[in-house]
Amino acid sequence: MKRFTTLALSIFMLLAVSTLHASEKGSMMKDSAMMDEMPASMAKSYEIDAAHSTLGFAIKHLGIGTTRGSFGTFEGNIVMDPEDPDAFDAVVTIDAASIDTKNEGRDKHLRSDDFFGVETYPEISFKATGLKQEGAGTVITGKLTMKDVTRTVSIPVEVSGPVQSPFGGEVIAIRGEFQLNRQDYNINWSKTMDSGGLVVADMVDVIVEIEAHHKG
């Protein structure tokens, strides 16, 4: 009787192990099939074409006028899949000393410690953290760093392309505008006018017009 009980127990254990292995194998095959069904990412990397792009700004002067400028030297890459917003990524690095407002005396002052302090903080950088649809529009969020201060910004944008360039490769374009307070980045020089207004406003309009190329 004891031998029969031992034999029955052994058979039961073998059946249980076989069933478990079959279940695991079926689960692995199912997971593999699901992975096979998942579409491959179509994300591509695009290099920013600075010759066809503008990183500009506009700020109120004396409370009534507007001073405009841009940065002439910058570089970066954008990763994008038109069908997958989660694949979006972007990194941009700007040479702070390349600021240009069409006035050398003013530009020299902007490069000084009163404003950008380019000797100590030579770069301005942006690192995207996401792209999402908001209503009928598209918004890029990311971390903007100036003078070692990093803050999150949201940029409503229009994304165009990709289109095939007659010079080879694909091209995308991104255009957007947003406001920031320069005081948030320790760019705080100004003077108060007799009327009570500021010589240089705190709020800055930032204009982004990017063209980027994928060479394939």
C-alpha positions in Angstrom: 0.0 0.0 0.0 2.8 2.3 0.9 4.5 1.7 -2.5 1.3 2.4 -4.3 0.8 5.7 -2.4 4.4 6.8 -3.3 3.9 5.9 -6.9 0.6 7.8 -7.1 2.2 10.8 -5.5 5.1 10.8 -8.0 2.8 10.6 -11.0 0.7 13.5 -9.6 3.9 15.6 -9.2 5.0 14.9 -12.7 1.6 15.8 -14.1 1.6 19.1 -12.1 5.1 20.0 -13.3 4.2 19.2 -16.9 1.0 21.3 -16.7 3.0 24.3 -15.2 5.6 24.1 -17.9 2.9 24.0 -20.6 1.2 27.0 -19.0 4.4 29.0 -18.9 5.2 28.1 -22.5 1.8 29.2 -23.6 2.1 32.5 -21.7 5.5 33.1 -23.2 4.2 32.3 -26.7 1.3 34.7 -26.1 3.6 37.5 -24.9 5.8 36.9 -27.9 2.9 37.1 -30.3 1.7 40.3 -28.6 5.2 41.8 -29.1 5.2 40.8 -32.7 1.9 42.6 -33.2 3.2 45.8 -31.7 4.2 48.2 -34.4 7.9 49.1 -34.6 8.7 52.7 -33.7 8.9 55.1 -36.6 10.8 57.7 -34.6 13.6 59.5 -36.5 16.3 61.9 -35.4 16.3 65.4 -37.0 19.3 67.8 -36.7 18.3 71.4 -36.3 19.3 73.5 -39.3 20.3 76.8 -37.7 20.6 78.5 -41.1 16.8 78.1 -41.5 15.8 78.5 -37.9 15.2 81.5 -35.5 15.4 81.6 -31.7 14.1 85.1 -31.0 12.6 87.3 -28.3 10.7 90.5 -27.9 10.6 92.7 -24.7 8.9 96.0 -23.8 11.2 99.0 -23.5 10.2 102.1 -21.5 6.7 100.6 -21.3 5.7 101.6 -24.8 8.3 100.3 -27.3 9.4 96.8 -28.2 13.0 95.6 -28.5 13.6 92.5 -30.6 16.6 90.2 -30.8 17.7 86.6 -31.4 20.5 84.2 -30.8 22.7 83.5 -33.8 24.5 80.3 -32.7 22.7 77.2 -31.5 22.4 73.5 -32.2 20.3 70.5 -31.3 18.4 67.4 -32.2 14.7 66.4 -32.3 13.4 62.9 -32.2 9.9 62.5 -33.6 7.3 60.0 -34.8 4.2 61.7 -36.2 2.1 58.7 -35.0 3.6 58.4 -31.5 3.8 61.6 -29.4 5.5 59.6 -26.6 8.5 59.1 -28.8 9.2 62.9 -28.9 12.4 64.3 -27.6 14.4 67.4 -28.2 17.7 69.0 -26.9 18.8 72.5 -27.8 22.0 74.3 -26.8 22.4 78.0 -27.3 25.5 80.1 -27.2 24.5 83.0 -24.9 27.2 85.3 -26.3 25.6 85.1 -29.7 22.7 87.4 -28.6 22.0 90.0 -31.3 19.7 93.0 -31.0 21.3 95.0 -33.8 23.0 97.3 -31.4 26.6 96.4 -30.3 26.5 98.6 -27.2 23.3 97.0 -26.0 24.5 93.5 -26.9 27.6 94.1 -24.8 25.5 95.1 -21.9 23.3 92.0 -22.3 26.3 89.7 -22.3 27.5 91.3 -19.0 26.6 90.1 -15.5 23.7 92.6 -15.4 21.9 90.2 -17.7 23.2 86.8 -19.1 26.7 86.8 -17.6 28.1 84.9 -20.5 31.6 84.5 -19.1 30.2 82.5 -16.2 27.1 81.0 -17.9 28.1 80.5 -21.6 25.1 78.3 -22.5 21.3 78.3 -22.5 19.8 74.9 -22.8 16.4 73.3 -23.4 15.5 69.6 -22.8 12.1 68.4 -23.8 10.1 66.3 -21.3 7.0 65.6 -23.5 4.7 66.5 -26.3 1.0 66.3 -26.0 -2.3 67.4 -27.6 -4.2 70.1 -25.7 -7.6 70.7 -27.4 -6.9 71.4 -31.0 -3.3 72.3 -30.4 0.1 70.8 -29.6 2.2 71.6 -26.5 5.9 70.9 -25.9 7.0 70.8 -22.3 10.6 70.9 -21.2 13.3 72.2 -18.9 14.8 75.6 -19.8 18.1 76.5 -18.1 19.6 80.0 -18.0 22.3 81.1 -15.5 22.1 77.7 -13.8 18.4 78.2 -13.1 16.2 75.4 -14.5 12.4 75.8 -14.8 9.7 74.0 -16.7 8.2 75.8 -19.6 5.2 74.9 -21.9 5.3 75.9 -25.5 2.2 75.8 -27.7 3.5 74.8 -31.1 2.6 74.0 -34.7 4.4 71.0 -36.0 4.8 70.6 -39.8 6.1 67.7 -41.9 7.9 65.6 -42.4 8.3 66.5 -46.1 10.9 65.2 -48.5 13.6 67.8 -49.3 14.7 68.3 -52.9 18.2 68.4 -51.5 17.8 64.9 -49.8 16.3 63.6 -46.6 13.2 64.6 -44.6 12.5 68.0 -43.0 10.2 68.9 -40.1 9.3 72.4 -38.8 8.2 73.5 -35.4 7.0 77.0 -34.6 5.9 78.3 -31.2 5.7 81.3 -28.9 5.6 81.5 -25.1 6.3 84.0 -22.3 8.7 83.9 -19.5 9.6 86.1 -16.6 13.3 87.0 -16.8 13.4 87.5 -13.1 12.8 83.8 -12.6 16.3 83.2 -14.2 18.1 85.9 -12.2 18.2 88.2 -15.2 17.1 91.1 -13.2 18.7 94.4 -14.2 16.4 97.3 -14.8 15.6 100.8 -13.8 12.4 102.5 -12.7 11.2 105.5 -14.7 9.9 108.6 -13.1 6.4 107.5 -14.2 6.8 104.3 -12.2 7.3 101.9 -15.2 10.4 99.8 -15.9 13.0 100.7 -18.5 13.2 96.9 -19.3 10.0 94.8 -18.8 10.1 91.6 -16.8 8.0 89.5 -19.2 9.7 88.3 -22.4 8.0 86.9 -25.5 10.0 84.0 -26.9 9.7 83.0 -30.5 10.8 79.6 -31.7 11.0 78.8 -35.4 12.8 75.5 -36.1 13.6 73.6 -39.2 15.3 70.2 -38.7 16.6 67.7 -41.2 16.8 63.9 -41.2 19.4 62.6 -43.6 18.5 59.0 -43.3 
